[in-house]
Amino acid sequence: MFVPLIIFRILIDVVGVEKFGLLNLVIAFVVYFQILIDYGFNNSATRQISLNKGREVRLNIIINKVISAKIYLLIFSFIIFSLIVFSLPSFKENWGIYFLYFGVTIGYTFSPSWYYQGIQNMKSYMFTNIIVKISSLVIIILIIKEENDFWLVPLVLSLSQIIIAIVTFSLLFLNTSYRFKLLSPNKIYKELNEGKYFFLSELQATLFTNTNILILGFFSSLTNVAYFTSADKLSRCIRNIQIPLSNALYPHLSIEINKDPIKGLKQINKITLVGLSILISSSIIIGYFGEKIIILIFSKDMIEATRVFQILLLIPIFSFVDSMYGKQILLNLKKDKIFFNIFLFSSIFCLLLSCILSYKYNIIGTAIAVVIGQGILAILMFFYAQKIVYGKS
């Protein structure tokens, strides 16, 4: 979580705030194509692999279908990506950087993480991933000496993902009876159909968190994109601290909620009050020292990100409420459709508000829109959780 922050500091010091903003804008744009190429296979294909573990012929068919689907999606993505980059003047101006980083999608196309997850053996994949990622970070530190070296950053990031794919795909090829065969598009329709809900779920989550960066990039400068992404990264680090707690509580609360919904809800209310007390107190303290934290982690050049960071400190608070009442109650009670619709409504509202506020109030407007969107998400999750639980009684 904190390794990218170290690289952030180095990149800002060497290539400058504006180029750092450009890199974050490029990453935010390419993420959509990564999601399209993945198409939920990390979930749907993993499930199929796990159900057919030990059945070599069936596994061979599944792998070929997934890889073939990803290749077709990669070709489609490249065409759309090229059209957008060369159609928008701000993108066309830096087309080389966009295409250099697009290389990560090639890596994601041939990276069989879903296979290793399915057979429940992630050791070789994770080892390769960690070694290559650490090596790429070291290489970036060593070769980026001046602003003109900036183009090497997306190149190294793309090559690292491609190397991971080559190594892990080769291990799959060597350790199994798998042999690659490109299937025709009509033979992969079922795989695309099975993965569509996972794809929509991932796309929806990205709309909420990632699109605000693109919106800001359209209405503001690359420097402001750098300020926003830096502040957002820090607030995410704070928010991510609560994820292990939420994951640890999930199995226990799942039993409680399904056994006695009202008793389970009361237990969650108590946990939420304690968690909110800690988060609110921590956010006030962190916000008070916000400027010093920004300077320490990034640099004095990023001091303008302080106000944005202080605003975004509300997100971990709202996110905790969303997690406790959305994940712990709605999902445990199998109210997936309500959960999905709340998320979709909040995402669309946030994006529309972000367009208006980013245009009128620049970077501060973007931050306020994100916080309001997350706040609405938390309120709706809380409201529907209470309504459904007491409705069951």
N, C-alpha and C positions, 0 to 999 in steps of 0.2 A: 504493500500500500504506500509506503513512504519512499521506496526506491525511485519512482517517477518524479517525486518532489525534488530529489537530489539532482536529477537530470534537468528538471525545469530551471533550477538555479543556474546550472552551468550554461544551458542554452541561452537564457536571458542575458547572462554576463557576456557571452561570446558573440551571439548573432543579433542581439537587441530585442526589444519588446515587440516591435512591429513584425519581424520575421517569426517570432515565437507565436504571435497571434495568427499569422498565416498558417503555420503548421497545425495549430489547433482547429482552424477552420477547415483545412483539408481533411484532417482526421474525422471531424464531425460529419463531413459530406460523404466520405468513403464508407463510414459505418453502415449507412443504409444499404449499400451494395453487399457488404459482408452479411448483413441480415437476410437479404434476398437470396444470396447464394447458399447460405446455411439452411434457409427455408424450414427451420424447426427440426432439421434432421438430428440435431444433438439430443432431441427428446424422442421423436418418432422412430428414428433408426436405432437408437440405443435400446428402445423397448423391443423392437423386432429382433435385434441381435441377442438380447438376453433370453428371449423366449425360444430361440433356435440354437442356443449354445450347444456345440458338440455335433451339430448336423451340418457337415462340411458343404454338401451340395447346396442346401438351402441358404447357408451363409454366403456362399459364392454369388448366388443370384441376388441376394439383398445388397451386398457390397457393390456389385456392378450397377444395380439400379440407382443406388444413391450417388455413386461417383458420376454416372452418366447424366443424371439429373443436374448435378452440380456443374458439370461441364457446359451443358446447354444454358443454364442460368448465368454462368460466367460470360459466355458469348453475348447473351442478351444484355447483361449488365454493362459490358464494355461498349456496346453500341449506344445505349442510353447515356452512359457516363460521358462518352465522347461528344454526343450531341449537346448535352447540357454545358460541358466545359467550354466548347467552342461557340456556344450561343450567348453566354453571359460574358460581357466585357471584363468584369472583375475577375472571373475565373480564367478567361482566355489569356489575360495578362500574365498569369502564373501557371500556364498549362503544363509546363514541364514538371513542376512540383506535384501537381495533381496526378499526373500519369506515373511518376516515380513511386508515389505512395499507393497507387492503385494495385501495384504488385502484390500487396498483402492479400488481396482477394484470390490471387493464384494459389498462395499458400493455404488459405482457408478452403479452397476448392478440393485440394488433394490431401488435406490433413484429416486422417481417420480417427479423430478423438472419440467420435461416437461408437466406433468399433471397440476400442479399448474400454470405454465405459460399459458397453454392453456385455463384454466377457469378464468384467470386474477385475481388470488387470491394467491399472493406469501407471504402474511403476516406470516402465520403459518410456512411455509417452511423457510423463511428468519430468523424468530425469533429462530427457532430450530438450524439453521445453525450457526448463530452468537453466541448463548449461548454455544453450543458444541465446536466450534472452539476456543473461548476465554478460555473455561475451559481446553481444551487440551493444550493450550499454557501455562497456569498457572501450570498445572500438570507437563509439561516438565521442567519448571523453578524450580519446587520444588523437583523433583525426580532425575534430572540429576546432580549428585554431583562430579563424577569423570569419567575418560575416559572409564572405564569398564561398565558404565551405558549407553553407546552409543546405545546399541541394543534396549533400551526402547523407543528411539525417533521414529523409524519407527513403533514400536508396538502401541504407543499412537496415532500416526497419522492415522494408519489403523483403530484402534478401534473407533476413533472419527467419521470417515466417515461411518463406519458400524452403529454406534448409530444414526447418522442423518438419515440413510436409514430406520432403524427399527422404529423410531419415526414417520417420515413423511409417511412411508408406512402404519403404523398402523392407523394414522389419516385418510388416504384415505380409508382404510378398514372400519373404524368406522363411518365415515361421509357420506358414499355413499352406494349404493347397490352392490358395486363391490365384486366379489368373484373370487379368483384366480383359473385358470385352465391352466396347461401346455399344450400348443398346439404342434402338430407334426411339424417337420421342414418344410414340404411342404406347410403348412398353413401360414407360416410367410415370404415366398419368396417375396410377394408384398411389405411388410414393408421394407425389405432389399433393394429392387429395388428402392423404393421411396427415401430412405435415402442415396443412394450411392453418389450423387453429393455433398450433405452436408458433408458426410464423407470424400470425396476426398479433399474438400475445407479445412476442418480442418486439415487433414493430411498434405496437402501442406504447410499450415502456420507453422505447427510444424517442418516440414523438414527444413524450413528456419531458425528457431530460436533455435530449440532444438538439432538437430543432431550434431551441432558443438561441443556440450559438450561431446557427445559420441565419436566423432572423436578424440577430445583432450584426452579423457580417454584412447583410444587405443594407441596413440602415445606418451603420456606423463604421468606424475605422478599424483596421487590424489591431491597432494599439488597444482599443477598448475591448476587442475580442480577447486579447491577452489578459487584460485585467479581469474580465469576467470568468474566463476558464480557470485562472489561478485561484480566484476566490471560491469558485465552484468546487475545484479539486480539494481545497482545504475543508470546506463544509461537508463534502462527501466522506472524507477521512473520519470526521467526527461522527457522521451518520452511520458509517460502516461498523463502528465499535459496537453498536447495539445488535447487529445481525447475528453474532454467535449466541447472544442471549435469546433472541427470538427463535432461532433454530433449535436451541436446547429446550425451550419451553413447549415447542410445538407438539411433540409426541404426548407429553403429559397432559397438556390442555386439551388435546384432541379427545382423549379418553373422558376427561371431566365434562367437556362441552356436550359430547354425545350421550353421556350417562345422565347428566342433569344440567340442561342448558342454563337455567337461572343461577344455580350454584357456581357453574363455570364462569358465567358473566361477572358475578360478584367478585370472584377470585381475580379475574382479569382487570376489573375496575381498581382493585387494591394495588395490583402490580403496576398498573398504568399511573396511578397517583404517585407512587414511590419513584417510578422512572421519570415522570415529568418533573418532579421536585429536583432530582439530580441534574437532569438535562437543562432545565431553566436556570438553575444556579450556575452550572458550568458555562452555559452560553453567555450569561451576564459577565462572568469573570473573563472568559476568552475574548468577548467583544470589547471589554475595557482595555485589554492589552492588544487589541487587534492590529494597530499600526506596528507595534514592535514585532509581533508574530510575522506579519507580512514582510517586513524588512529582514528579519532573521532567516526565514525560509526561502524567500525569493531575493529581493534586493531593494535598495532605495528607489530604483527606477519603477518599482511596482507599487509605490505608496498610494497611488490613486485607486488601487484595488481594495483599500481598507474599508471604505463605506459599503461597497458591494458585499464584502466578506461579512460585515456586521449585520447586514440585512439577511443574507443567506443563512446565518446562524439559526434562524427560525425554522429552517427546513428539517434539521434533525429532530426537532420537537414535534412538528406535524407528522413527520415520517414515522416516528415511534407510535403515535396514536393510530395512524393508518395501518401499521403492521399488527398492532395488538387487536384491533377490531376487524380489520380486513382479513388478514391471514389466519389469525387465531380463532376467529368466530365464523365469518362468512365462508371461508374455504373449508374449515372443519365441518361445517353443517352442509357442505356440498352446494352452497349457493354461488357457484362459479359464474353463472350468467349475470347475477346482480353485481358481483365483484367486477366482472369485465365491463359492464355498462357504466358503472361508477367511474372506473378508470378511463374509459373512452370519453365520457362527458367532461371529466376534469381536464383531460389532455386537450381536447378541442377548445374548451373555454380558455385554458392557459395559453394556447397558441394564438388565438384571436386577440386576447388581451395583450400578449407579448408584442404582436404586430403594432397595436395602437400605442402602447406605452414606450416601446423601443423607438418608435418614430418620433414621439413627442418629447420623451425624457431621456433618450439615449440609454446608456448602460444601467443607470439607476432604475429606469422604467422596466428593463428586462428582468432585473433582480426582483423588483416588486411583483411583476407578473408571475414569476416562478413561485414566489412565496404564497401569493394568493391562490394560485392553482393547487399547490400542495395543501394549503389550508382547507380549501373546498373538498379536496379528496379525503382528508382526515375527518372533517365534519360529516360528510355523507357516509363514510364507513362506520363511524360511531352511531349515527342516527339509524341506519338500516340494521346494524347489529342488535341494537336495543329493540327495535321494532320486531325483528324476526324472532328473537329469543322470547320476548314477552308474548308474542303472537302464538308461539308454540305452546305456551302454558295455558 
